């Protein structure tokens, strides 16, 4: 039983039956091939002790507990697939305890830093629109770059008559993301000049036409990599460390600033498209840290200690 052949079969099943995204499938593939390499190409026949050894090896490589847990999850799914297909009669991961993730609190951009980023966009309308949608709607990078014109709020002439973007998130699930006035304004400004940025050549143009952010590339739309490069350059212009400014950082800022403004956790969970509220709760730790700092500096008793 070849590891590579069974991994490919597993990925095909995840795509066809579970609707897993291309990014998820790529991650699963990398994780399983890494485990297979550690087991000398014998992952399909591995025992629990070998999987535990692989986890220890990941830890020695300096991998964060949260990343180890994600990789173990991929391997668990793979062995469940082998069991259901009749390739194995047991699951070697059943008795393995996953790594205990530490409290991975995001380094959240402040409101002032977000204002700096937006101001630094200057007259670059596409860039400003991208930032407004990441920060104003909490979109994931893939959701943003692949956004189509048909997913935008409806307009009558130059006036928006609805304010919700239809987002297709992980697993093909749809959600509505309301846009505030700054994001709608940024979108309107970009759409006025978008036609000028469509690639030339009928074939390429037809491929790019449906997308809000068209491109000459094979996909027809702006790539995640290019989005990251644009944000990195913007961070430098705004005087912010580039490693702190990436698509997910703006999504973090969106969620945290909503909670700071009084939004409830369930609403933020819905807006972000999180399946599990535990994922959303990470942002409450940021608030707790801020409140603790406030207590240290502002409470009258703190000044007497």
C-alpha positions in Angstrom: 0.0 0.0 0.0 1.8 3.2 -1.2 1.6 6.2 1.0 1.5 8.6 -1.9 -1.4 6.8 -3.7 -3.5 6.6 -0.5 -2.8 10.2 0.4 -4.0 11.2 -3.1 -7.1 9.1 -2.7 -7.7 10.7 0.7 -7.4 14.2 -0.8 -9.7 13.4 -3.6 -12.3 12.2 -1.0 -11.9 15.4 1.0 -12.4 17.5 -2.1 -15.4 15.6 -3.5 -17.3 14.7 -0.3 -16.3 17.4 2.1 -15.9 20.3 -0.3 -12.4 21.2 1.2 -10.8 24.2 -0.3 -7.6 24.1 -2.4 -5.7 25.7 0.5 -6.9 23.1 3.0 -6.0 20.2 0.6 -2.5 21.6 0.1 -2.0 21.8 3.9 -3.3 18.3 4.4 -1.0 17.0 1.6 2.1 18.7 3.1 1.3 17.4 6.6 0.7 13.9 5.5 3.8 13.8 3.3 5.9 15.1 6.2 4.5 12.3 8.5 5.2 9.8 5.7 8.8 10.9 5.3 9.4 10.6 9.1 7.9 7.0 8.9 10.2 6.1 6.0 7.4 6.0 3.5 5.3 3.6 5.7 2.7 6.0 7.2 -0.2 3.7 6.1 1.3 0.9 8.3 2.6 3.1 11.2 2.0 2.3 14.8 1.0 4.8 17.5 4.6 5.0 18.8 5.8 6.2 15.4 3.1 8.9 15.3 4.1 10.0 18.8 7.8 10.0 17.6 6.8 12.3 14.7 5.1 14.7 17.1 8.2 14.9 19.3 10.3 15.5 16.1 7.9 18.4 15.2 8.4 19.9 18.7 12.2 19.6 18.3 12.0 21.5 15.1 10.5 24.4 17.0 7.0 24.0 15.7 4.3 25.7 17.8 1.8 23.5 19.6 -1.1 24.9 17.6 0.7 23.9 14.3 1.5 20.4 15.7 -2.2 20.0 16.7 -3.2 20.9 13.1 -0.8 18.4 11.6 -2.1 15.7 14.0 -5.6 16.5 13.0 -4.7 15.8 9.3 -3.2 12.5 10.3 -6.2 11.5 12.4 -8.5 12.2 9.4 -6.2 10.2 7.2 -6.3 7.1 9.4 -10.1 7.4 9.8 -10.2 7.3 6.0 -8.0 4.2 5.9 -10.2 2.5 8.5 -13.4 3.3 6.6 -11.9 2.1 3.3 -10.9 -1.2 4.9 -7.2 -0.6 4.6 -6.6 -0.8 8.3 -8.5 -2.4 11.2 -7.4 0.1 13.8 -6.6 3.8 14.3 -3.0 4.3 15.7 -3.9 7.9 16.7 -6.8 6.9 18.9 -4.7 6.9 22.1 -2.5 9.8 21.3 -3.1 13.0 23.2 -2.7 16.1 21.1 -0.2 18.9 22.0 -1.6 21.4 24.4 -1.6 24.7 22.5 -0.5 27.7 24.5 -2.5 30.9 24.5 -1.6 32.2 21.1 -2.8 35.8 21.4 -2.6 37.7 18.1 -0.5 40.9 17.9 -3.3 43.2 17.1 -2.9 46.4 15.1 -4.2 49.4 17.0 -6.9 51.7 15.7 -4.2 54.4 15.3 -2.1 52.0 13.2 -5.1 51.1 11.0 -5.7 54.8 10.4 -2.0 55.1 9.4 -2.3 52.3 6.9 -5.4 53.7 5.4 -3.9 57.2 5.1 -0.7 55.7 3.6 -2.8 54.3 0.7 -3.0 57.8 -0.7 -4.6 57.8 -4.1 -4.1 54.1 -4.7 -7.8 53.2 -5.0 -7.4 49.4 -5.4 -5.1 49.2 -2.4 -7.4 51.3 -0.3 -10.4 49.2 -1.3 -8.4 46.0 -0.3 -7.5 47.4 3.1 -11.1 48.6 3.7 -12.6 45.2 2.9 -10.0 43.3 5.0 -10.5 45.6 8.0 -14.1 46.7 7.4 -15.5 43.2 6.7 -13.0 40.8 8.2 -12.5 38.8 5.0 -10.0 36.1 4.7 -7.3 36.6 2.0 -8.8 34.0 -0.3 -12.3 35.3 0.1 -11.1 38.8 -0.8 -9.0 38.1 -3.9 -11.6 35.8 -5.4 -14.5 38.1 -4.8 -16.8 38.5 -7.8 -18.9 41.4 -8.9 -22.0 39.3 -8.3 -21.2 38.9 -4.6 -21.2 42.7 -4.0 -24.1 44.7 -2.5 -26.7 45.7 -5.0 -26.6 49.2 -6.5 -29.0 51.5 -8.2 -26.9 53.9 -10.3 -24.2 55.2 -8.0 -26.2 54.4 -4.8 -25.9 51.3 -2.7 -29.3 49.8 -1.9 -27.9 46.9 0.1 -24.7 46.8 2.2 -23.9 43.1 2.5 -21.2 41.2 0.6 -21.9 37.5 0.0 -18.8 35.6 1.0 -18.0 32.0 0.2 -15.7 30.9 3.0 -14.1 27.6 4.2 -15.9 24.5 2.9 -17.9 26.5 0.5 -20.1 27.9 3.2 -21.7 31.3 2.5 -22.2 34.2 4.9 -23.2 37.8 4.7 -20.7 40.4 5.7 -22.2 43.9 6.2 -20.0 46.8 5.0 -19.8 50.2 6.7 -19.7 53.5 5.0 -15.9 53.7 4.7 -15.7 50.3 3.0 -18.6 51.1 0.7 -16.9 54.3 -0.3 -13.6 52.6 -0.9 -15.4 50.0 -3.1 -17.3 52.7 -5.0 -14.1 54.6 -5.7 -12.3 51.4 -7.0 -15.2 50.3 -9.2 -15.2 53.7 -11.0 -11.7 53.0 -12.3 -11.7 49.1 -12.3 -12.5 48.9 -16.0 -9.2 50.7 -16.8 -7.3 47.9 -15.0 -8.8 45.0 -16.9 -6.1 43.1 -18.9 -6.0 43.4 -22.7 -6.7 40.5 -25.0 -10.2 39.0 -25.3 -9.4 35.6 -23.7 -7.6 37.0 -20.7 -10.1 39.8 -20.3 -13.0 37.4 -20.3 -11.3 35.3 -17.6 -10.7 38.4 -15.4 -14.1 40.2 -16.1 -16.1 38.6 -13.2 -13.7 39.5 -10.5 -13.6 42.7 -8.4 -9.8 42.7 -8.5 -9.0 41.4 -12.0 -5.5 40.2 -13.0 -3.7 38.9 -16.0 -2.8 35.7 -14.2 -4.2 32.2 -14.7 -6.8 32.6 -12.0 -8.1 35.9 -13.5 -7.9 37.6 -10.1 -5.3 39.1 -7.8 -3.3 36.4 -6.0 -2.9 36.0 -2.3 0.9 36.4 -2.7 0.5 39.7 -4.5 -1.9 40.9 -1.8 0.7 40.1 0.8 3.3 42.0 -1.1 1.1 45.1 -1.4 0.4 45.1 2.3 4.1 44.7 3.1 5.0 47.7 1.0 2.1 49.6 2.6 3.4 48.8 6.1 6.8 50.2 5.3 5.2 53.3 3.9 3.2 53.7 7.1 6.2 53.1 9.4 4.8 49.8 10.8 6.9 46.6 11.0 6.0 44.6 7.8 5.7 41.3 9.6 2.8 42.7 11.6 0.8 43.7 8.5 -0.7 40.8 6.5 -4.3 39.9 5.5 -5.0 37.9 8.7 -3.6 40.8 10.9 -6.3 43.1 9.5 -8.9 40.4 10.1 -7.6 40.2 13.7 -7.9 43.9 14.0 -11.5 43.8 12.7 -12.6 41.3 15.3 -10.8 42.8 18.2 -11.9 46.4 17.5 -15.5 45.1 17.2 -15.3 43.5 20.6 -13.7 46.6 22.0 -16.6 48.6 20.7 -19.1 46.4 22.5 -20.0 43.7 20.0 -21.0 40.4 21.5 -18.9 37.3 20.9 -21.6 35.3 19.0 -22.1 38.2 16.5 -18.4 38.4 15.9 -18.3 34.6 15.4 -21.0 34.9 12.7 -19.3 37.8 11.0 -15.9 36.0 10.9 -17.5 32.7 9.7 -16.0 30.7 12.6 -17.5 27.2 13.0 -16.4 27.1 16.6 -16.8 30.0 19.0 -13.6 28.9 20.8 -11.7 30.2 17.7 -13.4 33.6 18.2 -12.6 33.6 22.0 -8.9 34.2 21.4 -9.8 37.9 20.8 -11.2 38.2 24.3 -7.7 37.5 25.7 -6.5 40.7 24.0 -9.2 42.7 25.7 -8.4 41.0 29.0 -4.7 42.0 28.7 -5.7 45.6 27.9 -8.1 45.8 30.9 -5.4 44.4 33.2 -3.0 47.1 32.0 -5.7 49.7 32.5 -6.3 48.5 36.0 -2.5 48.8 36.8 -2.4 52.4 35.6 -5.8 53.8 36.4 -7.1 52.1 39.5 -6.5 54.3 42.7 -5.3 51.3 44.7 -2.7 50.4 42.0 -1.0 53.8 42.6 -0.6 53.1 46.3 1.2 49.8 45.8 
